[in-house]
Amino acid sequence: MSRAVASASTPSRVRCCGASTSLRRATDNRLMHPAQPLLPPIALSRRNAVLACATWLLATAPCARAETLPDPRAAPGGVALVELGPAPLRPTATLGGTPLLVTGDASGWTAVVGIALSTAPGRIELLVRPADTSPPQRKAIDVGRATYAVQRLKVAPGKVDLSKDDQARYERERTHLAGVIATYSDEPPPDLRLLQPVAGRRSSSFGLKRVFNGQARSPHGGMDIAAPTGTPVLASAAGRVIDTGDYFFSGNTVWIDHGAGLLTMYCHLSEITARTGDIVTRGARIGAVGATGRVTGPHLHWSVSLNRTYVDPALFLAH
């Protein structure tokens, strides 16, 4: 029994999350005030160690979660992180009726919200519904301004205006891809940090507005990565391949669903090595860099879609 009880004059050195200093202070305070009952040192140590560990876990949980979340930027083309608070079960959240990715645990939930490039600065609101019978709540996001480059080009008219057949093909593909980008599977990914899918120089062209012969085109909704034809292209995270195909603008393309509305798209591939329905792991080869579709040279166009809107992929890259 004597080996199980620490000496009252020598505080226990139990270390659990840096608790030893607080244990010494607690024991010393008890000795200085004999009117307070002095607990057996081993019981005191255990109680304080448990309390210290619990406090440390609660304090560091948000930090641990932050390491798996994208960098926040509440602006058009960016991502907002909205704290929803603790709850035993995961709440649901929507923005304009579109389901949002909600991640976390009972100690705290976070809505990860993609902000469309077309969003005007100002306040937007998401609707949060608890898993129990509690009434829904509204959470506000103050959207700031974002400045993206504008590129004005003069090209031959045939490079801007599509032929009748090409326009018809594009319209068919646009309808199909609208269904692809609306994919939503319930389980969110455990880590929202993504792997750069191919080695190479990254451009900062996300959000770039191109104007051809005075005609504005949609902003650039992805990141271009320069690499030679044939360079392997890897899945940015684990997920399920939900679409592959050869499209007019994007060429050979692969879409992967990572869960809860987080999708990635890989375009202009010289070859596709994944099939629709495949379950892929992070870093799995899904194709190779190419110059298919409407491009001027080999590179990978990589897009990240969150709640049906393209957001800056750079925010998701692991540091």
C-alpha positions in Angstrom: 0.0 0.0 0.0 2.9 2.4 0.8 4.1 2.3 -2.8 0.6 3.4 -4.1 0.5 6.6 -2.0 2.7 9.6 -2.8 4.3 11.5 0.0 2.2 14.6 1.1 5.4 16.7 1.1 6.3 15.7 -2.4 3.5 16.4 -4.9 2.8 13.8 -7.5 4.5 14.2 -10.9 1.6 12.8 -12.9 1.8 14.3 -16.4 -1.3 14.5 -18.4 -1.6 17.3 -20.8 0.9 19.4 -18.8 -1.1 19.1 -15.5 1.9 18.6 -13.1 2.2 22.4 -12.3 -1.4 22.7 -11.4 -1.2 19.6 -9.3 1.6 21.0 -7.2 -0.2 24.3 -6.7 -3.4 22.5 -5.7 -1.6 20.3 -3.1 0.4 23.2 -1.7 -2.8 25.3 -1.3 -4.4 22.4 0.7 -1.3 22.2 3.0 -1.3 25.9 3.6 -5.0 25.8 4.7 -5.4 22.9 7.2 -9.0 23.8 7.8 -9.8 22.4 4.4 -9.8 18.5 4.3 -6.7 17.2 2.7 -7.5 14.5 0.2 -5.2 11.6 -0.1 -2.5 12.7 -2.6 -3.1 9.9 -5.1 -6.8 10.8 -5.2 -6.0 14.5 -5.6 -3.6 13.7 -8.4 -6.1 11.6 -10.3 -8.9 14.1 -10.0 -6.8 17.0 -11.1 -5.2 15.0 -13.9 -8.7 14.1 -15.3 -9.9 17.7 -15.0 -6.7 19.0 -16.7 -7.0 16.5 -19.5 -10.6 17.3 -20.1 -9.8 21.0 -20.2 -6.9 20.5 -22.6 -9.0 18.4 -24.9 -11.8 21.0 -25.1 -9.3 23.8 -25.6 -7.4 22.0 -28.4 -10.4 20.5 -30.2 -11.0 23.7 -32.3 -7.3 23.8 -33.2 -7.3 20.2 -34.3 -10.4 20.8 -36.4 -8.9 23.9 -38.0 -6.0 21.8 -39.3 -8.5 19.7 -41.4 -10.5 22.7 -42.7 -9.9 24.9 -45.7 -8.5 28.4 -45.2 -11.5 30.8 -44.6 -12.1 33.7 -47.0 -15.6 35.1 -46.8 -15.6 36.7 -50.3 -16.9 35.6 -53.8 -15.1 32.4 -54.8 -14.0 31.8 -51.2 -15.1 29.7 -48.2 -16.8 30.7 -45.0 -16.5 28.7 -41.8 -19.6 29.1 -39.7 -19.6 27.8 -36.1 -22.9 26.1 -35.2 -22.0 25.2 -31.6 -22.1 21.9 -29.7 -24.9 19.4 -30.1 -25.2 15.6 -29.6 -26.0 15.0 -33.3 -25.0 16.7 -36.5 -27.3 19.5 -37.6 -28.1 20.2 -41.2 -27.6 23.5 -42.9 -28.7 25.0 -46.2 -28.0 28.1 -48.2 -30.7 29.1 -50.6 -32.1 25.6 -50.3 -28.7 24.0 -51.3 -27.4 21.5 -48.6 -24.1 22.5 -47.0 -21.2 20.5 -45.7 -21.3 20.3 -41.8 -18.4 18.8 -40.0 -17.2 18.4 -36.4 -18.4 16.4 -33.4 -20.6 16.8 -30.4 -18.2 19.4 -28.9 -18.8 21.7 -31.9 -20.1 21.7 -35.5 -18.9 23.9 -38.4 -20.7 24.6 -41.6 -18.2 24.9 -44.5 -19.8 27.2 -47.0 -18.7 27.9 -50.6 -19.5 31.4 -51.8 -20.3 31.7 -55.5 -18.1 34.1 -57.6 -21.3 35.9 -58.6 -22.2 36.7 -55.0 -22.5 40.4 -54.3 -20.8 41.8 -51.2 -23.2 42.0 -48.2 -24.9 39.6 -45.8 -26.2 36.2 -46.7 -27.9 33.7 -44.3 -27.9 30.0 -43.9 -30.6 28.0 -42.3 -29.6 25.6 -39.6 -31.8 22.8 -38.5 -30.9 20.9 -35.3 -31.2 17.1 -35.4 -33.7 17.2 -32.5 -37.0 19.0 -32.3 -35.4 22.4 -31.6 -36.5 25.2 -33.9 -34.3 26.1 -36.9 -31.8 29.0 -36.6 -30.4 31.5 -39.1 -26.6 32.2 -39.2 -25.3 35.2 -41.1 -22.2 35.5 -43.3 -20.9 39.0 -44.1 -19.4 38.6 -47.6 -16.6 40.9 -48.4 -15.2 42.1 -51.7 -12.8 40.1 -54.0 -10.8 41.5 -56.9 -10.0 39.2 -59.7 -7.9 40.0 -62.8 -9.5 40.9 -66.2 -8.0 39.7 -69.4 -9.1 41.3 -72.7 -8.2 39.4 -75.9 -8.7 40.0 -79.6 -9.1 36.7 -81.5 -10.6 35.4 -84.7 -14.4 35.4 -84.6 -14.4 31.6 -85.1 -12.6 31.2 -81.8 -15.3 33.0 -79.9 -18.6 32.1 -81.5 -19.6 28.5 -81.6 -20.9 26.8 -84.6 -24.5 25.6 -84.5 -23.4 22.0 -83.9 -20.9 23.0 -81.2 -23.5 25.1 -79.5 -26.0 22.2 -79.4 -23.3 19.9 -78.0 -22.4 22.5 -75.4 -26.0 22.9 -74.3 -26.4 19.1 -73.9 -23.3 18.8 -71.9 -24.2 21.8 -69.7 -27.5 20.1 -68.7 -25.7 16.9 -67.9 -23.0 18.6 -65.8 -25.6 20.5 -63.9 -26.7 17.2 -62.5 -23.2 16.1 -61.8 -22.3 19.2 -59.8 -25.5 18.8 -57.7 -24.3 15.5 -56.3 -24.6 15.3 -52.5 -23.7 12.3 -50.4 -24.5 12.5 -46.7 -21.1 11.6 -45.0 -18.6 14.5 -45.0 -14.9 13.8 -45.5 -12.8 13.5 -42.4 -10.2 15.9 -43.8 -11.0 18.8 -46.1 -7.3 19.5 -46.9 -6.6 18.3 -50.5 -3.6 17.0 -52.3 -2.3 18.9 -55.4 -3.3 16.5 -58.1 -0.2 17.0 -60.3 3.3 18.3 -59.7 3.9 21.6 -61.6 3.7 25.3 -61.4 0.3 26.6 -60.1 -1.3 29.6 -61.7 -3.3 32.1 -59.8 -6.0 32.3 -62.5 -9.0 31.4 -60.4 -11.6 34.0 -60.9 -9.9 35.5 -63.9 -12.5 37.2 -66.2 -11.7 36.9 -69.9 -13.3 39.2 -72.4 -13.0 38.0 -76.1 -13.6 40.7 -78.7 -15.6 42.6 -76.2 -17.7 39.6 -75.1 -17.4 38.7 -71.5 -17.1 35.0 -70.6 -17.7 33.2 -67.3 -14.9 33.7 -64.7 -12.2 31.0 -64.6 -13.5 28.4 -62.1 -10.4 26.5 -61.3 -6.6 26.4 -61.0 -4.4 25.6 -64.0 -1.3 23.6 -63.2 1.4 23.4 -65.9 2.8 19.9 -66.6 3.9 17.9 -69.6 1.5 15.6 -71.5 1.4 12.2 -69.8 2.2 13.4 -66.3 0.1 11.3 -63.9 -2.9 13.0 -62.4 -3.8 11.9 -58.8 -7.1 12.1 -56.8 -6.9 15.0 -54.4 -8.7 13.0 -51.7 -10.5 9.7 -51.2 -13.9 9.5 -52.9 -16.1 8.0 -55.6 -15.8 8.8 -59.3 -19.2 10.1 -60.3 -18.5 11.1 -63.9 -16.0 10.7 -66.7 -16.3 11.9 -70.3 -15.0 13.9 -73.2 -16.6 17.4 -73.1 -16.4 20.3 -75.6 -14.6 22.8 -73.4 -13.0 20.7 -70.7 -12.0 17.7 -72.9 -11.4 14.4 -71.1 -12.7 15.0 -67.6 -13.0 13.2 -64.3 -15.3 14.2 -61.4 -14.9 12.8 -57.9 -17.4 13.1 -55.0 -15.6 13.4 -51.6 -18.8 13.7 -49.6 -21.4 16.3 -48.4 -21.2 18.4 -51.6 -17.4 18.6 -51.9 -16.4 17.6 -55.4 -13.2 17.9 -57.5 -12.9 18.1 -61.3 -9.9 17.2 -63.5 -9.9 18.5 -67.1 -8.0 18.3 -70.4 -6.6 14.8 -69.7 -4.8 12.9 -72.3 -6.2 9.7 -70.9 -8.6 8.6 -68.2 -7.7 5.6 -66.0 -10.7 5.7 -63.6 -14.2 4.6 -64.3 -17.5 6.0 -63.1 -18.4 4.2 -59.9 -14.8 3.6 -58.8 -13.9 4.2 -55.2 -10.5 5.9 -55.2 -8.0 6.6 -52.4 -6.1 9.8 -51.9 -3.2 10.0 -54.4 -4.6 7.2 -56.7 -3.9 7.7 -60.4 -7.0 8.7 -62.3 -5.5 10.0 -65.6 -2.7 11.9 -67.2 -2.1 15.5 -68.2 -3.1 16.4 -71.7 -4.5 19.2 -74.0 -7.9 17.9 -74.9 -10.9 20.2 -75.2 -10.7 23.9 -75.9 -7.1 24.7 -74.8 -3.9 26.0 -76.3 -1.4 23.6 -74.6 -1.0 20.8 -72.1 -1.9 21.5 -68.5 -4.4 20.3 -65.8 -7.4 22.4 -65.0 -8.4 21.5 -61.5 -11.6 22.7 -59.9 -13.1 22.4 -56.4 -16.9 22.6 -56.1 -18.6 23.1 -52.7 -22.4 23.2 -52.4 -22.7 23.4 -56.2 -20.3 26.4 -56.6 -16.7 26.6 -57.7 -14.4 27.9 -55.0 -10.6 28.7 -55.0 -8.7 25.4 -54.9 -5.8 27.1 -53.2 -7.8 27.4 -50.0 -7.9 23.6 -49.7 -4.3 22.7 -50.3 -2.4 21.2 -47.4 0.2 23.6 -45.9 
